[in-house]
Amino acid sequence: MFLFFLACASETTFSGTFVGNPGKGSAKMATSEGIQFSKATTNVHYVYYFSSIGDRANAVEQEIDLLNGVGSFNLLAGSWDTIIIESAPGLVLEGKALDTQDFTWNLPEFYIELNFPEGGISEQDYVIEFGKTDWLPADDIVALGSGSSTIAIDEDPELSNQLEELLAQQSNLFIDTDGDGEISEDERENRIATGDHLEDEEEPEDWDILYPEWLIP
């Protein structure tokens, strides 16, 4: 889990950052076999941008329907190394596992890390996929229910923390070539950022930006 001090409410710009016309970002929830989602929403609160020549924090406050792709927000153009998306409220999920077990999952705050091997953001459309295919194990949800009509994943701290870490570090950013807010098979070949290509020991030395002075009120 990422540990951040919240930025102040206004947009903050840092020296050395270069920004062009923004791209537009939407978001979708990755599918999982045996899982039927009936609700998946988040509220993008801030987006943090990091590069070798400067950093930036941008206030967003946009509610996103992760099932229907309703809601979008600007992604600032630049050759970023990493962006981190902060959501608060973080994630509200409702659904059914294996057609038998109803479940909910509520995260008060949530972070997604996206690392760019090259390039960055330009003036075009993007889709952020929360998690990757089959990130939510249906069998585990049914086992957790133990016959209960509805179970809350957040009441099992171990499973909840594992799933939160998986979503935070294994989400992906795709170019939305047709601007429809969906990810086609062809568009999956245009993945430009992901959280899972860096191992922990390979994280940048400036990862102590988790406690930067500019995020302290």
C-alpha positions as CSV (number, residue, x, y, z in Angstrom):
1,M,0.0,0.0,0.0
2,F,1.2,3.5,-0.8
3,L,1.7,5.8,2.1
4,F,1.1,9.4,1.1
5,F,0.6,12.7,2.8
6,L,-2.3,14.4,1.0
7,A,-1.5,17.3,-1.2
8,C,-3.3,20.6,-0.6
9,A,-6.5,21.1,-2.4
10,S,-5.2,23.3,-5.2
11,E,-3.1,22.3,-8.2
12,T,0.6,22.4,-7.4
13,T,3.3,22.7,-10.0
14,F,7.0,22.0,-9.5
15,S,10.0,23.5,-11.2
16,G,11.3,21.7,-14.3
17,T,8.0,20.0,-15.2
18,F,6.9,20.3,-18.8
19,V,3.2,20.0,-19.7
20,G,1.5,20.2,-23.1
21,N,-2.2,19.8,-24.0
22,P,-3.7,17.1,-21.8
23,G,-4.8,13.7,-22.7
24,K,-8.2,12.3,-21.6
25,G,-8.3,9.3,-19.3
26,S,-11.2,7.0,-18.5
27,A,-11.1,3.8,-16.5
28,K,-12.5,0.3,-16.5
29,M,-12.5,-2.6,-14.1
30,A,-10.6,-5.7,-15.3
31,T,-12.8,-8.8,-15.6
32,S,-12.4,-12.0,-13.6
33,E,-13.7,-15.5,-14.5
34,G,-16.7,-16.4,-12.4
35,I,-17.2,-12.9,-11.2
36,Q,-20.2,-10.7,-12.1
37,F,-19.9,-7.1,-11.0
38,S,-23.1,-5.2,-10.4
39,K,-21.3,-2.0,-9.2
40,A,-17.8,-0.7,-9.5
41,T,-17.1,3.0,-8.8
42,T,-14.2,5.1,-7.7
43,N,-13.5,8.8,-7.3
44,V,-10.2,10.0,-8.7
45,H,-9.0,12.6,-6.1
46,Y,-5.4,13.4,-7.3
47,V,-3.0,12.3,-10.0
48,Y,0.7,12.6,-9.1
49,Y,3.3,12.8,-11.9
50,F,7.0,12.1,-11.6
51,S,9.9,12.5,-14.0
52,S,13.6,13.1,-13.9
53,I,13.1,16.8,-14.6
54,G,10.2,17.6,-12.3
55,D,7.1,16.5,-10.5
56,R,3.5,17.6,-10.5
57,A,0.3,17.0,-8.5
58,N,-3.0,17.7,-10.1
59,A,-6.4,17.9,-8.3
60,V,-9.1,16.0,-10.2
61,E,-12.2,15.1,-8.1
62,Q,-14.0,12.9,-10.7
63,E,-16.3,10.0,-10.0
64,I,-15.8,7.1,-12.4
65,D,-18.2,4.2,-13.1
66,L,-15.7,1.4,-13.8
67,L,-18.3,-0.8,-15.4
68,N,-19.9,1.6,-17.9
69,G,-16.9,3.9,-18.4
70,V,-18.8,7.0,-17.3
71,G,-16.6,9.8,-16.2
72,S,-13.2,11.0,-17.5
73,F,-10.4,13.3,-16.4
74,N,-7.4,15.0,-17.9
75,L,-4.0,13.3,-17.9
76,L,-1.3,15.9,-18.1
77,A,1.0,15.5,-21.1
78,G,4.7,14.9,-20.5
79,S,7.5,12.4,-20.6
80,W,6.6,11.0,-17.2
81,D,8.4,8.1,-15.6
82,T,5.6,7.2,-13.2
83,I,2.1,8.5,-12.4
84,I,0.2,7.6,-9.3
85,I,-3.6,7.9,-9.1
86,E,-5.1,8.6,-5.7
87,S,-8.8,7.7,-5.3
88,A,-10.9,8.8,-2.3
89,P,-13.4,7.3,-1.8
90,G,-11.2,4.6,-3.2
91,L,-13.3,1.7,-4.5
92,V,-16.8,0.5,-4.1
93,L,-17.5,-3.0,-5.5
94,E,-20.6,-5.2,-5.5
95,G,-21.1,-8.4,-7.3
96,K,-21.6,-12.2,-7.3
97,A,-19.0,-15.0,-7.4
98,L,-19.8,-18.3,-9.2
99,D,-23.5,-17.3,-9.4
100,T,-23.8,-18.2,-5.7
101,Q,-22.0,-15.7,-3.4
102,D,-22.8,-12.0,-3.2
103,F,-20.0,-9.8,-2.1
104,T,-19.0,-6.2,-1.4
105,W,-15.7,-4.4,-1.1
106,N,-15.2,-0.9,0.1
107,L,-11.9,0.9,0.2
108,P,-11.8,4.4,1.7
109,E,-8.7,5.3,-0.2
110,F,-6.8,3.6,-3.0
111,Y,-3.6,4.2,-5.1
112,I,-2.7,2.9,-8.5
113,E,0.9,3.1,-9.8
114,L,1.7,3.2,-13.5
115,N,5.3,3.1,-14.7
116,F,6.2,4.2,-18.3
117,P,9.1,2.2,-19.9
118,E,9.3,5.0,-22.5
119,G,7.2,7.9,-23.9
120,G,4.6,9.2,-21.6
121,I,1.3,11.1,-22.0
122,S,0.3,13.0,-25.1
123,E,-2.8,14.7,-26.4
124,Q,-5.0,11.6,-27.0
125,D,-7.4,9.3,-25.3
126,Y,-6.4,6.6,-22.7
127,V,-8.1,3.9,-20.7
128,I,-6.8,2.8,-17.3
129,E,-7.7,-0.8,-16.5
130,F,-8.0,-1.4,-12.8
131,G,-6.2,-4.7,-12.1
132,K,-5.5,-7.4,-14.8
133,T,-7.6,-10.3,-16.1
134,D,-8.7,-12.7,-13.3
135,W,-7.4,-10.5,-10.5
136,L,-10.4,-11.4,-8.2
137,P,-10.5,-15.2,-7.4
138,A,-14.1,-16.4,-7.4
139,D,-13.3,-19.5,-5.5
140,D,-11.7,-17.5,-2.7
141,I,-14.8,-15.3,-2.4
142,V,-17.1,-18.3,-2.2
143,A,-14.9,-19.9,0.5
144,L,-14.8,-16.6,2.4
145,G,-18.6,-16.5,2.4
146,S,-19.0,-19.9,4.2
147,G,-22.7,-19.9,3.4
148,S,-23.4,-16.3,4.3
149,S,-25.8,-14.5,1.9
150,T,-23.4,-11.5,1.4
151,I,-19.8,-11.1,2.5
152,A,-17.7,-8.0,2.8
153,I,-14.1,-8.5,1.5
154,D,-12.9,-5.6,3.6
155,E,-13.8,-7.6,6.7
156,D,-11.0,-10.0,5.9
157,P,-7.9,-7.8,6.2
158,E,-5.5,-10.3,4.7
159,L,-7.5,-10.9,1.5
160,S,-8.4,-7.3,1.2
161,N,-4.8,-6.1,1.6
162,Q,-3.6,-8.7,-1.0
163,L,-6.2,-7.6,-3.5
164,E,-5.5,-3.9,-2.9
165,E,-1.8,-4.5,-3.5
166,L,-2.5,-6.4,-6.6
167,L,-4.7,-3.7,-8.1
168,A,-2.3,-1.0,-7.1
169,Q,0.7,-2.6,-8.8
170,Q,-0.8,-4.6,-11.7
171,S,-3.1,-2.1,-13.3
172,N,-2.4,-0.9,-16.9
173,L,-2.8,2.1,-19.1
174,F,-3.8,1.7,-22.8
175,I,-4.2,4.1,-25.7
176,D,-7.9,4.3,-26.6
177,T,-7.5,4.7,-30.3
178,D,-11.2,4.9,-31.1
179,G,-12.1,7.0,-28.0
180,D,-14.9,4.7,-27.0
181,G,-13.7,4.1,-23.4
182,E,-13.3,0.4,-24.0
183,I,-10.2,-1.8,-24.5
184,S,-10.3,-3.8,-27.7
185,E,-8.0,-6.7,-28.5
186,D,-6.0,-4.4,-30.8
187,E,-5.8,-1.7,-28.2
188,R,-4.4,-4.2,-25.7
189,E,-1.3,-4.2,-27.8
190,N,-0.9,-0.5,-27.1
191,R,-0.3,-0.8,-23.4
192,I,2.0,2.1,-22.5
193,A,2.3,1.9,-18.7
194,T,1.9,-0.7,-16.0
195,G,2.6,-1.2,-12.4
196,D,4.1,-4.7,-12.6
197,H,7.2,-4.3,-14.8
198,L,9.4,-3.0,-11.9
199,E,10.4,-5.3,-9.0
200,D,10.6,-3.8,-5.6
201,E,14.3,-3.6,-5.6
202,E,14.2,-1.8,-9.0
203,E,12.1,1.1,-7.8
204,P,13.7,4.5,-8.4
205,E,15.9,5.9,-5.7
206,D,13.7,9.0,-5.5
207,W,10.8,6.7,-4.3
208,D,11.2,8.5,-1.0
209,I,8.8,11.0,-2.7
210,L,6.3,9.1,-0.6
211,Y,7.2,11.7,2.1
212,P,8.1,14.8,0.1
213,E,8.0,18.2,1.7
214,W,5.6,19.5,-1.0
215,L,2.9,17.1,0.1
216,I,3.0,18.2,3.7
217,P,0.3,20.8,4.5
